[in-house]
Amino acid sequence: MTQSCGLIAVVGAPNAGKSTLVNALVGQKVAIVSPKAQTTRTRLMGVAINGETQLLLVDTPGIFDPKRRLDRAMVAAAWGGAEGADLLAFVVDAKGGLAPKVVEIAERLAERREPRYLILNKVDVADKPRLLAHAERLNAIAPFAETFFVSATTGDGVPELKAALARAMPEGPWHYPEDQVSDATERTLAAEVTREQLYLQLHAELPYSSTIETEKFVDREDGSAEIHQQILVERPTQRAIILGKGGSRIREIGARARAELAALLDRPVHLYLHVKVKPGWDEDRGVYRDIGLDWVD
């Protein structure tokens, strides 16, 4: 049979469930997820297979009103992830109302030439009568080739969406081996997993004031991985929060990240975490390069 392969840019406002949807389409975790908005910071590709079709799913940062350089870089990465796509998948949180940012994204999508699908997510917890109203309003702004109602969390509607995405892809050879599920390097994956634990275990604004640098990633002779990471924060008070009383919080973050990495990498992992105060890390070009974002003036 003839193979097909295409690039799908998954775009939307923060907390629409884009990363959860990409993971559901791939069939395993490739993007970090948390209940907090703006978890995804850079473009990350998940690779899904449906029959003879390979779907290259670009999980992009949520599109929001940027206030800092880091925010601007994230939004630029989101729209940059849509460049060259065979299809744009606009994911909307169906549980909430149509916020101004959602309408603004739809208006911008209306100006683009790529085929686009509307995906109303979280239908398992959404007010059903509002679903059709949301779909009608958004299609009036930017007519979509298809509209889908799904729950990335429960899997409802995901197989039908995956099949439709596959049918829309152009013929062509696969870009990745059949067993590869992401374009992320192990080094990048390690940083993302630790950052996810920061989001899950810490509250308020702290996760947004921190980033992870993987300083060292070594394959030991016994087949295990030795990983050294720095958690960069802006102030000493933030360092104290991450460390916790007697170092309890950093140990818990490390233990959970280590367990997840061992499962993802399918080998033992030795993870060493260090918290460093670096005021203005989000104005350091090197940090942007390390986390895969372009420097935006």
C-alpha positions as CSV (number, residue, x, y, z in Angstrom):
1,M,0.0,0.0,0.0
2,T,1.1,3.6,-0.6
3,Q,2.4,5.4,2.4
4,S,1.3,8.9,3.4
5,C,2.9,11.4,5.7
6,G,2.1,14.9,6.7
7,L,2.7,17.7,9.2
8,I,-0.2,18.8,11.5
9,A,0.2,22.0,13.6
10,V,-1.8,21.7,16.8
11,V,-2.6,25.3,17.9
12,G,-4.9,27.0,20.4
13,A,-5.1,29.1,23.6
14,P,-3.3,27.9,26.8
15,N,-4.8,25.0,28.7
16,A,-7.0,23.9,25.7
17,G,-5.5,20.4,26.1
18,K,-3.2,20.4,23.1
19,S,-0.5,18.3,24.7
20,T,-3.0,15.8,26.1
21,L,-4.5,15.4,22.7
22,V,-1.1,14.9,21.0
23,N,-0.3,12.2,23.6
24,A,-3.6,10.5,23.0
25,L,-3.1,10.5,19.2
26,V,0.4,9.1,19.5
27,G,-0.7,6.5,22.0
28,Q,1.8,7.4,24.7
29,K,3.3,10.3,26.5
30,V,5.5,12.6,24.4
31,A,4.5,16.0,25.7
32,I,4.4,17.1,29.3
33,V,1.1,17.9,30.8
34,S,-0.1,19.9,33.8
35,P,-3.3,21.6,34.9
36,K,-1.5,25.0,34.6
37,A,-1.7,27.1,31.5
38,Q,1.4,27.7,29.4
39,T,3.0,24.4,30.3
40,T,4.4,23.8,26.8
41,R,7.2,26.3,26.0
42,T,8.6,25.2,22.7
43,R,7.6,23.2,19.6
44,L,7.7,19.5,20.1
45,M,6.7,16.9,17.6
46,G,4.8,13.7,18.3
47,V,4.8,10.9,15.7
48,A,1.6,8.9,15.3
49,I,0.8,6.0,13.0
50,N,-2.6,5.3,11.5
51,G,-2.5,2.4,9.0
52,E,-0.1,3.4,6.3
53,T,0.0,7.1,7.3
54,Q,2.5,8.8,9.6
55,L,1.2,11.9,11.4
56,L,3.7,14.5,12.5
57,L,2.0,16.3,15.2
58,V,3.6,19.6,16.2
59,D,2.5,20.5,19.8
60,T,2.9,24.2,20.0
61,P,2.8,26.6,23.0
62,G,-0.5,28.1,23.9
63,I,-1.2,31.5,22.1
64,F,-1.7,34.3,24.6
65,D,-0.9,38.0,25.1
66,P,2.8,38.1,25.7
67,K,4.2,40.3,28.4
68,R,7.9,39.2,28.7
69,R,10.5,38.2,26.2
70,L,9.9,34.5,27.2
71,D,6.2,35.0,26.4
72,R,7.0,36.6,23.1
73,A,9.3,33.7,22.2
74,M,6.7,31.1,23.1
75,V,4.0,32.8,21.0
76,A,6.4,33.1,18.1
77,A,7.1,29.4,18.5
78,A,3.4,28.6,18.3
79,W,2.8,30.4,15.1
80,G,6.2,29.3,13.7
81,G,5.1,25.7,14.3
82,A,2.2,26.3,11.9
83,E,4.5,27.2,9.1
84,G,4.7,24.6,6.4
85,A,2.0,22.5,7.9
86,D,-0.3,20.3,5.7
87,L,-3.1,20.9,8.2
88,L,-3.9,23.2,11.1
89,A,-5.7,21.6,14.1
90,F,-7.3,24.3,16.2
91,V,-8.0,22.9,19.7
92,V,-10.6,24.7,21.8
93,D,-11.5,24.1,25.5
94,A,-15.2,23.3,25.0
95,K,-15.8,23.5,28.7
96,G,-15.3,27.3,28.9
97,G,-16.9,30.1,26.9
98,L,-15.3,31.5,23.8
99,A,-12.7,33.8,25.4
100,P,-11.5,36.8,23.3
101,K,-8.2,35.0,22.8
102,V,-9.9,32.0,21.2
103,V,-11.9,34.3,18.9
104,E,-8.7,36.2,18.0
105,I,-6.9,33.0,17.1
106,A,-9.8,31.9,14.9
107,E,-9.7,35.3,13.1
108,R,-6.0,34.9,12.5
109,L,-6.5,31.3,11.2
110,A,-9.1,32.7,8.8
111,E,-6.3,34.6,7.1
112,R,-4.2,31.4,6.5
113,R,-4.4,29.2,3.4
114,E,-3.7,25.8,5.0
115,P,-6.7,23.4,5.5
116,R,-7.9,23.5,9.1
117,Y,-9.9,21.4,11.5
118,L,-11.7,22.6,14.5
119,I,-11.4,20.3,17.6
120,L,-13.6,21.0,20.5
121,N,-11.9,19.3,23.4
122,K,-13.0,18.3,27.0
123,V,-16.5,17.4,25.8
124,D,-16.8,14.9,28.7
125,V,-17.0,17.9,31.1
126,A,-18.6,20.5,28.8
127,D,-22.1,21.8,28.7
128,K,-23.5,19.9,25.8
129,P,-25.9,22.6,24.5
130,R,-23.0,25.1,24.2
131,L,-20.9,22.7,22.0
132,L,-22.9,23.3,18.8
133,A,-23.1,27.1,19.5
134,H,-19.3,27.2,19.9
135,A,-18.8,25.2,16.7
136,E,-21.2,27.5,14.8
137,R,-19.6,30.7,16.0
138,L,-16.1,29.6,15.2
139,N,-17.0,28.2,11.8
140,A,-18.6,31.6,11.0
141,I,-15.3,33.3,11.8
142,A,-13.0,30.8,10.0
143,P,-14.8,28.1,8.1
144,F,-13.2,24.7,9.0
145,A,-13.0,21.7,6.7
146,E,-14.1,19.4,9.6
147,T,-15.3,19.9,13.2
148,F,-14.7,17.3,15.9
149,F,-15.9,16.8,19.4
150,V,-13.4,14.9,21.5
151,S,-12.1,14.3,25.0
152,A,-8.4,13.8,24.9
153,T,-8.5,12.7,28.5
154,T,-11.1,9.9,28.1
155,G,-10.3,9.1,24.4
156,D,-13.8,9.8,23.2
157,G,-13.7,10.8,19.5
158,V,-9.9,10.5,19.3
159,P,-9.9,7.4,17.0
160,E,-12.3,9.1,14.6
161,L,-10.2,12.3,14.6
162,K,-7.0,10.3,14.0
163,A,-8.5,8.5,11.1
164,A,-9.7,11.8,9.6
165,L,-6.3,13.4,10.0
166,A,-4.7,10.4,8.3
167,R,-7.1,10.7,5.3
168,A,-6.1,14.4,4.9
169,M,-2.3,13.7,4.7
170,P,-0.5,13.7,1.3
171,E,1.1,10.6,-0.2
172,G,4.8,10.3,0.6
173,P,7.4,8.3,2.5
174,W,7.5,8.3,6.3
175,H,9.9,10.7,7.8
176,Y,10.7,8.7,11.0
177,P,11.2,5.0,11.9
178,E,8.0,3.2,12.9
179,D,9.1,2.9,16.6
180,Q,10.0,6.6,17.0
181,V,7.3,8.6,18.8
182,S,8.9,12.0,19.1
183,D,11.6,14.2,17.6
184,A,12.8,15.2,21.1
185,T,16.3,14.2,22.1
186,E,16.8,12.3,25.4
187,R,18.5,15.4,26.8
188,T,15.5,17.5,26.0
189,L,13.1,14.9,27.2
190,A,14.9,14.7,30.6
191,A,14.6,18.5,31.0
192,E,10.9,18.4,30.1
193,V,10.1,15.6,32.6
194,T,11.8,17.5,35.5
195,R,10.0,20.7,34.5
196,E,6.7,18.9,34.5
197,Q,7.3,17.8,38.1
198,L,7.9,21.5,39.0
199,Y,4.5,22.3,37.6
200,L,2.8,19.4,39.3
201,Q,4.3,19.9,42.7
202,L,4.7,23.6,43.1
203,H,2.0,26.3,43.0
204,A,1.4,30.0,42.2
205,E,3.9,31.6,39.8
206,L,7.1,29.7,40.7
207,P,7.1,27.3,37.7
208,Y,7.0,30.2,35.3
209,S,10.0,31.8,37.1
210,S,12.1,28.7,36.5
211,T,13.6,26.6,33.8
212,I,15.7,23.4,33.6
213,E,19.2,23.1,32.1
214,T,20.5,19.6,31.5
215,E,24.2,20.1,32.1
216,K,25.3,16.5,31.6
217,F,23.8,13.4,30.1
218,V,26.1,10.4,30.2
219,D,25.6,6.8,29.2
220,R,27.2,4.6,31.8
221,E,28.9,1.3,31.0
222,D,26.1,-0.6,32.8
223,G,23.6,0.8,30.3
224,S,22.1,3.3,32.8
225,A,21.9,7.1,32.2
226,E,23.5,9.6,34.5
227,I,21.8,13.0,34.3
228,H,22.8,16.3,36.0
229,Q,20.4,19.2,35.8
230,Q,20.2,22.7,37.0
231,I,16.9,24.3,38.0
232,L,17.3,28.0,37.4
233,V,15.2,30.5,39.5
234,E,15.2,34.2,39.8
235,R,15.3,34.7,43.6
236,P,16.7,33.0,46.7
237,T,13.2,32.7,48.1
238,Q,12.2,30.6,45.0
239,R,15.3,28.4,45.6
240,A,14.1,27.8,49.2
241,I,10.6,26.8,48.0
242,I,12.0,24.2,45.5
243,L,14.4,22.8,48.1
244,G,11.7,22.5,50.8
245,K,12.2,21.8,54.4
246,G,15.4,19.8,54.8
247,G,15.5,19.3,51.1
248,S,12.3,17.3,51.1
249,R,10.7,19.0,48.1
250,I,13.7,18.6,45.8
251,R,14.0,15.0,46.7
252,E,10.4,14.3,45.9
253,I,10.7,16.2,42.5
254,G,13.9,14.2,41.7
255,A,12.3,10.8,42.7
256,R,9.2,11.3,40.6
257,A,11.2,12.6,37.6
258,R,13.7,9.8,37.9
259,A,10.9,7.2,37.9
260,E,9.2,8.6,34.9
261,L,12.5,9.0,32.9
262,A,13.4,5.4,33.7
263,A,10.1,4.3,32.3
264,L,10.4,6.5,29.2
265,L,14.0,5.7,28.5
266,D,13.5,2.0,29.4
267,R,16.7,1.9,31.5
268,P,17.9,2.9,35.0
269,V,18.4,6.6,35.6
270,H,20.7,8.4,38.0
271,L,19.3,12.0,38.3
272,Y,21.1,14.8,40.1
273,L,19.3,18.1,40.6
274,H,20.8,21.4,41.7
275,V,18.9,24.7,42.2
276,K,20.7,27.8,41.1
277,V,19.7,31.4,41.6
278,K,20.2,33.2,38.3
279,P,18.4,36.6,38.2
280,G,17.3,37.5,34.7
281,W,17.8,33.9,33.3
282,D,14.9,34.7,30.9
283,E,17.1,37.4,29.3
284,D,19.9,34.9,28.6
285,R,20.3,33.9,24.9
286,G,22.0,30.7,25.9
287,V,19.0,29.6,28.0
288,Y,16.7,30.2,25.0
289,R,18.9,28.1,22.8
290,D,19.0,25.3,25.3
291,I,15.2,25.1,25.6
292,G,14.6,25.4,21.9
293,L,13.2,28.9,21.6
294,D,14.3,31.6,19.2
295,W,15.5,34.9,20.7
296,V,12.7,37.5,20.1
297,D,13.3,41.2,20.4
